[in-house]
Amino acid sequence: MTPGQGSGSGETRPPVVLACGEVRTCLLPALQALDSRAAAQLLGLRADERVLLSERPNLYGRSPDTLTGVDCPLPSANGARIRAVGTVAARAALTEGRVLQSSAYFRVPAAGPDHRRPWGHYLVRPGTVEPFGKLPYEAVAQGLLNGGRHGELDVGLIADGLLTRLLRHPLLDQRPPLKSRPTRLRWVALPAERGEGPSIERFTLAEDELRTVRLRVPAGTPAGDIAGLCDDLALHDWLLTTVVRILDGIRLGAAEPPARVRPRAGEDRPAVVAALRPAVDHLLHLWMPRARVAHGLAPLWEALEDRPGFTRQWRTLVQRIRDQLALHAIPHREAS
């Protein structure tokens, strides 16, 4: 959210009253994690701007933003038809060379002109979509969360298009080390009351791998910072979802086979160990909430830690995996 700003001509821009976006998160389809040099190659979406790379507190790369011009109606929960014109920002990120994300987002002011302006007007306002006339932002926010109809603005399609482009990169050998599914996180952010801090009004796990988040943020919060928070939330939600599915897909507590048919030392590992080993090798070290969340939005993670308790659930899952690996290691030590 950003307050109204003056331009060089003395024009006062209406305040931003809505920001929204969608994030796609998936496992990189490559047997080996990419190092920083390969990550820069994968994420190099623009020749005129470098990829952002960092190694602390973990290896992370983020592409420069790309812009997509749009001229279409905005989704609305009350059926109102609000035409809007502008640009949607999209970017991609890679965490520890292993988890790939694409996200698209934009912000909307409280009101816009009653006619379309030249494209130059919109290009100098990257990631901003201006409505024709006054914006019914509560109805549009709900419409965006619900998902628009055919022909309405769909930032998920932009994020999905970017992800598809990256997944076809020749660097990737299409041999992921474990089975997983991509997830989608759709978010909207509305202005907080004056003097109030950021808050999460609703976090919902919907069908078809979809999550929806409704936020309140103070005026002046950059849309890119909100998108960064939601990228971080989507990353850790994907980790939880993937590890839960790994544990659900194996037979925990199954009876041990008779001693005479147990594999000898050096033979194939038990099925449980084979199923859990990829999670240990590729996922467990990725848990690092708030590592790159803007300081003003970091308190939102505290609410998530309280309910539903992301880190609490993660620690329980990690302990279950370690317990299972320890239990299946005992017979081999006894046999030796």
C-alpha positions in Angstrom: 0.0 0.0 0.0 1.3 3.4 -0.9 -0.2 6.8 -0.1 -1.0 9.3 -2.8 2.0 10.9 -4.4 2.6 14.1 -6.3 4.0 14.1 -9.8 6.1 16.7 -11.5 3.0 18.3 -12.9 1.5 18.8 -9.5 -1.0 15.9 -10.0 -1.9 14.0 -6.8 -2.2 10.3 -7.4 -4.9 8.4 -5.5 -3.7 6.2 -2.7 -3.1 2.5 -3.3 -5.9 0.5 -1.6 -5.3 -3.0 -2.9 -2.4 -5.2 -3.8 -2.7 -8.8 -4.9 -0.8 -11.7 -6.4 -0.3 -15.4 -6.9 2.7 -17.6 -6.2 3.5 -21.0 -7.8 5.9 -23.3 -5.8 7.5 -26.5 -7.0 10.5 -28.8 -6.7 13.1 -28.0 -9.4 13.1 -30.9 -11.8 16.8 -31.7 -11.6 18.6 -34.5 -9.9 21.3 -32.2 -8.4 20.6 -28.8 -6.8 21.8 -25.8 -8.8 24.8 -23.8 -7.6 24.8 -20.0 -7.6 26.2 -19.7 -11.2 23.6 -22.1 -12.6 20.8 -20.3 -10.6 21.9 -17.0 -12.2 21.6 -18.6 -15.7 18.1 -20.0 -14.9 16.8 -16.8 -13.4 18.3 -14.4 -16.0 15.0 -13.2 -17.4 16.3 -9.8 -18.5 19.6 -8.9 -20.2 19.6 -5.4 -18.7 19.3 -6.4 -15.0 21.2 -8.9 -12.9 19.9 -11.7 -10.9 19.9 -11.1 -7.1 22.0 -13.7 -5.4 22.8 -14.3 -1.7 24.4 -17.1 0.3 23.3 -16.0 3.8 21.4 -17.4 5.7 21.0 -19.8 2.7 21.6 -19.9 -1.0 18.9 -17.8 -2.7 18.4 -16.3 -6.1 15.7 -14.0 -7.4 15.2 -12.8 -10.9 14.6 -9.2 -11.9 10.9 -8.3 -12.4 9.3 -8.6 -15.8 6.2 -6.6 -16.8 3.1 -7.8 -18.6 0.7 -5.2 -20.0 -3.0 -5.9 -19.2 -6.3 -4.3 -20.3 -9.2 -6.2 -19.0 -11.9 -6.3 -16.3 -11.0 -7.0 -12.7 -12.7 -9.9 -10.9 -15.5 -8.7 -8.6 -17.5 -10.5 -6.0 -20.6 -8.4 -6.6 -20.5 -8.8 -10.4 -19.5 -5.2 -11.1 -17.5 -4.7 -14.3 -14.4 -2.7 -13.6 -12.0 -2.2 -16.5 -8.4 -1.7 -15.6 -5.2 -1.0 -17.5 -1.6 -1.3 -16.5 1.2 -3.7 -15.9 1.6 -6.8 -13.7 5.1 -7.5 -12.3 6.4 -11.1 -12.3 9.5 -12.7 -10.9 11.0 -16.0 -10.0 13.1 -17.3 -7.1 15.2 -20.4 -6.3 15.9 -21.5 -2.8 19.0 -23.6 -2.1 19.1 -24.5 -5.8 16.2 -26.9 -5.1 12.7 -25.1 -4.8 11.5 -22.9 -7.6 8.9 -20.2 -7.3 7.2 -17.9 -9.7 5.0 -15.0 -8.6 3.0 -12.3 -10.2 1.5 -9.3 -8.4 0.1 -5.8 -8.9 -1.3 -2.9 -6.9 -4.4 -0.8 -7.6 -5.1 2.8 -6.6 -8.5 3.9 -5.2 -9.4 5.5 -8.5 -8.2 6.0 -12.0 -8.9 8.0 -15.2 -12.1 7.6 -17.1 -10.3 6.8 -20.3 -7.3 4.8 -21.4 -4.0 6.7 -21.4 -0.9 6.1 -23.7 1.2 3.1 -22.7 4.0 5.3 -21.6 1.8 6.5 -18.7 1.5 2.9 -17.4 5.1 1.8 -18.1 6.5 4.4 -15.7 4.2 2.9 -13.0 5.5 -0.7 -13.0 3.3 -3.3 -11.2 0.3 -0.9 -11.1 -3.1 -1.5 -12.7 -5.4 1.6 -12.8 -9.2 1.2 -12.8 -11.5 3.3 -14.9 -13.2 5.4 -12.2 -13.5 4.5 -8.6 -12.5 1.1 -7.3 -14.8 -1.0 -5.2 -11.8 -2.5 -3.5 -13.5 -4.8 -1.0 -15.6 -6.5 -3.8 -12.6 -6.7 -6.1 -10.4 -8.2 -3.3 -12.9 -11.0 -2.7 -13.3 -11.5 -6.4 -9.6 -12.0 -6.8 -9.5 -14.5 -4.0 -12.4 -16.4 -5.4 -10.8 -16.5 -8.9 -12.0 -14.6 -11.8 -14.1 -15.6 -14.7 -12.9 -16.1 -18.3 -11.7 -12.8 -19.7 -11.0 -11.2 -16.3 -7.5 -10.4 -15.0 -5.8 -13.6 -13.8 -2.4 -13.1 -12.3 -2.1 -16.9 -11.8 -1.9 -17.4 -15.5 1.1 -14.9 -15.6 2.8 -16.7 -12.8 2.1 -20.1 -14.4 3.4 -18.9 -17.8 6.7 -17.8 -16.2 7.1 -21.1 -14.3 6.4 -23.1 -17.5 9.1 -21.1 -19.2 11.6 -21.8 -16.5 10.8 -25.5 -16.2 11.8 -25.9 -19.9 15.3 -24.5 -19.4 18.0 -26.7 -20.8 19.9 -26.7 -17.5 17.2 -29.0 -16.0 17.5 -32.7 -16.6 13.9 -33.4 -15.6 15.0 -35.9 -13.0 13.7 -34.7 -9.6 15.0 -36.6 -6.6 11.5 -37.1 -5.1 7.9 -37.0 -6.1 6.0 -33.8 -5.2 3.2 -31.6 -6.4 3.2 -27.8 -7.0 1.1 -25.5 -4.9 -0.6 -22.2 -5.5 -0.9 -19.3 -3.0 -3.3 -16.5 -3.9 -3.2 -13.3 -1.8 -4.7 -9.9 -1.4 -3.7 -7.1 0.9 -6.0 -4.2 2.0 -5.1 -1.1 4.0 -4.9 -1.5 7.8 -6.7 1.0 10.1 -4.6 4.1 10.8 -2.1 3.3 13.5 -2.6 -0.5 13.2 0.2 -2.9 12.2 0.0 -5.7 9.6 -2.3 -8.6 10.2 -3.5 -11.8 8.6 -7.3 -11.8 8.4 -7.6 -15.2 6.9 -5.4 -18.1 5.7 -7.3 -20.9 3.9 -6.3 -24.3 2.5 -8.6 -24.7 -0.5 -8.9 -27.6 -3.0 -6.5 -28.4 -5.8 -3.4 -27.3 -4.0 -4.7 -23.8 -3.6 -4.1 -21.6 -0.5 -5.6 -18.1 -0.1 -4.4 -15.3 2.2 -6.1 -12.0 3.0 -3.9 -9.4 4.7 -4.1 -6.0 6.2 -1.0 -3.8 5.9 -0.1 -0.2 6.8 -0.2 2.5 4.2 3.2 2.9 2.5 4.0 -0.9 2.5 5.6 -1.6 -0.9 3.8 -4.3 -3.0 7.1 -6.0 -3.6 7.6 -6.5 0.2 4.1 -8.0 0.5 4.9 -10.3 -2.4 8.1 -11.3 -0.7 6.2 -12.2 2.5 3.8 -14.3 0.5 6.6 -16.0 -1.4 8.1 -17.0 2.0 4.8 -18.2 3.2 4.2 -20.2 0.0 7.7 -21.8 0.3 7.2 -23.0 3.8 3.6 -24.2 3.2 4.9 -26.2 0.2 7.6 -27.8 2.4 5.1 -28.8 5.0 2.7 -30.2 2.4 5.4 -32.2 0.7 6.8 -33.7 3.8 3.3 -34.6 5.1 2.7 -36.4 1.8 6.0 -38.3 2.0 5.1 -39.6 5.5 1.5 -40.4 4.4 2.8 -42.4 1.5 4.8 -44.9 3.5 3.7 -47.7 5.8 4.9 -46.6 9.2 4.9 -49.2 11.9 4.5 -52.1 9.5 5.7 -55.5 11.0 9.3 -56.4 10.3 9.8 -59.4 7.9 11.1 -62.7 9.5 14.8 -62.7 10.1 15.4 -65.2 7.4 14.1 -62.9 4.7 15.5 -59.7 5.9 18.0 -58.1 3.5 21.7 -58.7 4.4 24.1 -55.9 5.1 24.8 -54.0 1.8 21.5 -55.1 0.1 18.6 -52.8 -0.7 17.6 -50.4 2.0 14.1 -50.9 3.6 11.3 -49.2 1.8 10.8 -46.7 4.6 14.4 -45.6 4.6 14.4 -45.3 0.8 11.2 -43.1 1.0 12.5 -40.8 3.7 16.1 -40.4 2.6 15.2 -37.8 -0.2 13.4 -35.6 2.3 16.5 -35.6 4.6 18.9 -34.9 1.7 16.9 -32.2 -0.1 14.2 -30.7 2.1 14.8 -30.7 5.9 17.5 -28.0 5.8 15.3 -25.5 3.8 13.1 -24.5 6.8 14.0 -20.9 7.6 11.0 -18.6 8.0 11.4 -14.9 7.7 14.9 -15.2 6.2 14.0 -12.6 3.6 10.8 -11.0 4.8 10.8 -7.2 5.2 11.2 -6.1 8.8 7.8 -4.3 8.9 6.0 -7.5 7.9 8.0 -10.0 9.9 5.5 -9.9 12.8 2.9 -11.7 10.6 5.0 -14.9 10.9 4.4 -14.7 14.7 0.7 -15.0 14.0 1.3 -18.1 11.8 3.5 -19.6 14.5 0.7 -19.2 17.0 -2.0 -20.6 14.7 -1.8 -22.9 12.8 1.7 -23.3 14.2 3.9 -23.8 11.1 7.2 -24.4 12.8 5.7 -26.5 15.6 4.2 -28.9 12.9 7.5 -28.9 11.0 9.5 -29.9 14.1 7.1 -32.7 14.7 7.4 -34.0 11.2 11.2 -33.8 11.3 11.2 -35.7 14.6 9.0 -38.4 13.1 11.4 -38.8 10.2 14.4 -39.1 12.4 12.7 -41.6 14.7 11.8 -43.8 11.7 15.3 -43.7 10.4 16.7 -44.6 13.8 14.3 -47.5 14.2 15.1 -48.9 10.8 18.8 -48.6 11.5 18.7 -50.8 14.7 18.2 -54.2 12.9 21.1 -53.5 10.6 23.4 -52.7 13.6 22.2 -55.8 15.4 22.8 -57.9 12.3 26.3 -56.6 11.9 
